[in-house]
Amino acid sequence: MTKFQFGLALCGALAITGAASAQEFQGKHAGLFMLQTRITDVAPAAGDPINTAAGAATGLKAEVKSSIVPTVGLVYFLTDNIAGELILGTSKHDIKAVGGGTNLKVHDTWVLPPVVALQYHFAPAARVSPYVGAGLNYMLFYGGKDYNGFKVKVKDGLGYALQAGVDVAIKDNWSVNLDVKKVYFNTKANINGGALTSKVNLDPWVVSAGVGYKF
């Protein structure tokens, strides 16, 4: 977990602690729609070797920087306990070649990684309502720009995600949300027409804190 993610989680926890003293609130139930607005840190775990087309090691690794963005979650309750969520957002990431004294930016790209998750909410009628979820995501890379004479192509693809979080009712229809997802996604980066390649395990941690409104 990055320092920003830790701080985001801490702020969410403090907000949740403060919310626990509120009086009137609406619980969760079948047919309820929730809109979650969050600040999210998308932190890839990539650090995979860059090899030649023949498979020889170059001594370099592909490093993907984290990105802090706003995201939105659209939640609908199928039953009191079971809900589906569509998580939407887009983030921009720098890609660097690092190692052996080299720290060179080769590409940056936007990625649209929608996640569709099925959730189980443990205490829907309670003020403090934790949940877990699992789902699928699709990584769509767009708006890429190359640097320092490199040409980089990152392959789109399908992954999956695990999720855990908690909603704490504040007052009436409002709530505070803390949400953590681990997205598992492997892709391939072709550099300079395939002269260099890297099998990139992005596998980002996605840590969010925000507020929700029930309709």
C-alpha positions as CSV (number, residue, x, y, z in Angstrom):
1,M,0.0,0.0,0.0
2,T,1.3,3.4,-1.0
3,K,1.6,6.3,1.5
4,F,-1.2,8.1,-0.2
5,Q,-3.4,5.0,0.0
6,F,-2.6,4.7,3.7
7,G,-3.6,8.3,4.2
8,L,-6.7,7.9,2.2
9,A,-7.7,4.9,4.2
10,L,-6.9,6.7,7.4
11,C,-9.0,9.7,6.4
12,G,-11.9,7.4,5.5
13,A,-11.6,5.6,8.9
14,L,-11.7,8.9,10.7
15,A,-14.7,10.1,8.8
16,I,-16.4,6.8,9.5
17,T,-15.6,7.1,13.2
18,G,-17.1,10.6,13.2
19,A,-20.2,9.5,11.3
20,A,-21.0,6.8,13.9
21,S,-22.6,9.4,16.3
22,A,-25.2,10.6,13.8
23,Q,-28.9,9.9,14.6
24,E,-31.3,9.3,11.7
25,F,-30.3,7.3,8.7
26,Q,-31.6,5.1,5.9
27,G,-30.5,1.5,5.7
28,K,-30.0,-0.6,2.7
29,H,-32.7,-2.8,1.2
30,A,-33.8,-4.5,-2.0
31,G,-34.5,-2.0,-4.8
32,L,-32.2,0.7,-3.4
33,F,-29.9,2.6,-5.7
34,M,-26.7,4.2,-4.3
35,L,-24.4,6.7,-6.0
36,Q,-20.8,6.5,-4.6
37,T,-18.4,9.4,-5.4
38,R,-14.8,8.7,-4.4
39,I,-11.2,9.9,-4.5
40,T,-9.2,6.9,-5.7
41,D,-5.6,6.0,-5.8
42,V,-4.8,3.5,-8.6
43,A,-1.4,1.9,-7.8
44,P,-0.1,-0.7,-10.2
45,A,2.3,-3.3,-8.9
46,A,4.2,-3.6,-12.2
47,G,8.0,-4.1,-12.2
48,D,8.4,-6.8,-14.9
49,P,11.6,-7.4,-17.0
50,I,12.0,-5.9,-20.5
51,N,13.4,-8.5,-22.9
52,T,14.5,-8.6,-26.5
53,A,12.2,-10.3,-29.1
54,A,14.5,-13.4,-28.7
55,G,13.9,-13.5,-25.0
56,A,17.3,-12.1,-23.8
57,A,17.2,-10.0,-20.7
58,T,18.0,-6.2,-21.1
59,G,18.5,-5.6,-17.4
60,L,15.6,-3.1,-17.5
61,K,12.1,-3.3,-16.0
62,A,8.8,-1.7,-16.9
63,E,7.6,0.5,-14.1
64,V,4.1,1.9,-14.1
65,K,3.3,5.0,-11.9
66,S,0.2,5.4,-9.8
67,S,-2.6,7.9,-10.4
68,I,-5.0,9.7,-8.2
69,V,-8.4,10.3,-9.8
70,P,-12.1,10.8,-9.0
71,T,-14.3,7.7,-9.5
72,V,-18.0,6.8,-9.4
73,G,-19.7,3.7,-8.2
74,L,-23.3,2.9,-9.2
75,V,-24.8,0.3,-6.8
76,Y,-28.2,-1.4,-7.1
77,F,-29.5,-3.8,-4.4
78,L,-31.0,-7.0,-5.9
79,T,-31.9,-8.2,-2.4
80,D,-31.3,-6.7,1.1
81,N,-27.9,-8.3,1.1
82,I,-26.8,-8.7,-2.5
83,A,-26.0,-5.8,-4.8
84,G,-24.3,-5.2,-8.1
85,E,-21.9,-2.3,-8.6
86,L,-20.5,-0.7,-11.7
87,I,-17.3,1.3,-11.0
88,L,-16.3,4.0,-13.5
89,G,-13.2,6.2,-13.8
90,T,-10.2,6.8,-15.9
91,S,-6.6,7.2,-14.9
92,K,-3.4,8.3,-16.6
93,H,-0.1,6.5,-15.9
94,D,3.6,7.0,-16.8
95,I,5.5,4.0,-18.0
96,K,9.3,4.0,-17.4
97,A,12.2,1.7,-18.2
98,V,14.3,1.5,-15.1
99,G,17.4,-0.5,-14.0
100,G,21.2,-0.3,-14.2
101,G,21.2,3.4,-13.6
102,T,18.5,4.0,-16.2
103,N,15.3,5.8,-15.3
104,L,13.7,6.8,-18.6
105,K,10.1,7.7,-19.4
106,V,9.0,5.8,-22.5
107,H,5.3,6.2,-22.6
108,D,2.2,7.6,-20.9
109,T,-1.3,6.3,-21.4
110,W,-4.9,6.7,-20.2
111,V,-6.7,3.6,-19.1
112,L,-10.4,3.0,-18.8
113,P,-10.8,0.1,-16.4
114,P,-14.6,-0.4,-15.7
115,V,-15.3,-3.0,-13.0
116,V,-18.6,-4.8,-12.6
117,A,-18.8,-6.5,-9.2
118,L,-21.4,-8.6,-7.3
119,Q,-21.4,-7.7,-3.6
120,Y,-22.6,-9.2,-0.3
121,H,-23.5,-6.6,2.4
122,F,-23.3,-8.2,5.9
123,A,-25.5,-5.8,7.9
124,P,-27.7,-3.8,5.4
125,A,-30.0,-2.3,8.1
126,A,-27.2,-1.2,10.4
127,R,-25.4,2.1,10.5
128,V,-22.0,0.4,9.9
129,S,-22.4,-1.9,6.9
130,P,-19.4,-3.8,5.6
131,Y,-19.3,-5.7,2.3
132,V,-17.2,-7.9,0.1
133,G,-17.4,-8.3,-3.6
134,A,-15.9,-9.9,-6.7
135,G,-16.1,-9.1,-10.4
136,L,-14.6,-8.5,-13.8
137,N,-12.8,-5.6,-15.3
138,Y,-11.7,-4.6,-18.8
139,M,-8.5,-2.5,-19.3
140,L,-8.8,-0.2,-22.3
141,F,-5.7,1.8,-23.0
142,Y,-6.1,5.0,-25.0
143,G,-4.6,8.4,-25.7
144,G,-1.0,7.1,-25.4
145,K,2.1,9.2,-26.0
146,D,5.6,8.0,-26.7
147,Y,8.8,9.6,-25.3
148,N,12.6,9.5,-25.9
149,G,12.5,7.7,-29.3
150,F,10.4,4.7,-28.1
151,K,7.2,3.4,-29.6
152,V,5.1,1.5,-27.1
153,K,1.9,-0.4,-27.5
154,V,0.0,-1.8,-24.5
155,K,-2.5,-4.6,-25.2
156,D,-6.1,-4.3,-23.9
157,G,-7.6,-7.2,-22.0
158,L,-9.9,-8.7,-19.4
159,G,-9.1,-9.2,-15.7
160,Y,-10.9,-9.8,-12.4
161,A,-11.2,-7.9,-9.1
162,L,-11.8,-8.6,-5.4
163,Q,-13.3,-6.0,-3.2
164,A,-13.9,-5.1,0.4
165,G,-15.4,-2.0,1.9
166,V,-17.7,-0.4,4.4
167,D,-20.5,2.1,4.3
168,V,-21.4,4.2,7.4
169,A,-24.6,6.1,7.4
170,I,-24.3,9.8,8.4
171,K,-27.8,11.2,8.2
172,D,-30.9,10.6,6.1
173,N,-29.7,9.3,2.7
174,W,-26.0,10.2,3.1
175,S,-23.1,7.8,4.0
176,V,-19.4,7.6,4.1
177,N,-17.6,5.0,2.1
178,L,-14.2,3.3,2.3
179,D,-13.4,0.8,-0.5
180,V,-10.4,-1.3,-1.4
181,K,-10.1,-3.4,-4.5
182,K,-7.3,-5.6,-5.8
183,V,-7.5,-5.9,-9.6
184,Y,-5.7,-8.8,-11.3
185,F,-4.7,-8.0,-14.9
186,N,-1.8,-9.2,-17.0
187,T,-0.9,-7.6,-20.3
188,K,1.9,-7.3,-22.8
189,A,3.8,-4.2,-23.9
190,N,5.5,-4.2,-27.3
191,I,8.3,-1.7,-27.7
192,N,9.7,-0.4,-31.0
193,G,7.6,-2.8,-33.1
194,G,8.3,-5.8,-31.0
195,A,12.1,-5.4,-30.8
196,L,11.6,-5.3,-27.0
197,T,8.7,-6.8,-25.1
198,S,7.5,-7.0,-21.5
199,K,4.8,-9.2,-19.9
200,V,3.4,-6.7,-17.5
201,N,1.5,-7.8,-14.4
202,L,-0.3,-4.5,-13.5
203,D,-2.3,-6.0,-10.6
204,P,-3.2,-2.6,-9.1
205,W,-4.4,-1.8,-5.6
206,V,-7.4,0.6,-5.9
207,V,-8.0,2.4,-2.7
208,S,-10.9,4.8,-2.4
209,A,-12.7,7.1,0.1
210,G,-15.8,9.1,-0.5
211,V,-19.4,9.7,0.2
212,G,-22.6,8.0,-1.0
213,Y,-26.2,8.9,-1.5
214,K,-29.2,6.5,-1.4
215,F,-32.1,6.9,-3.8
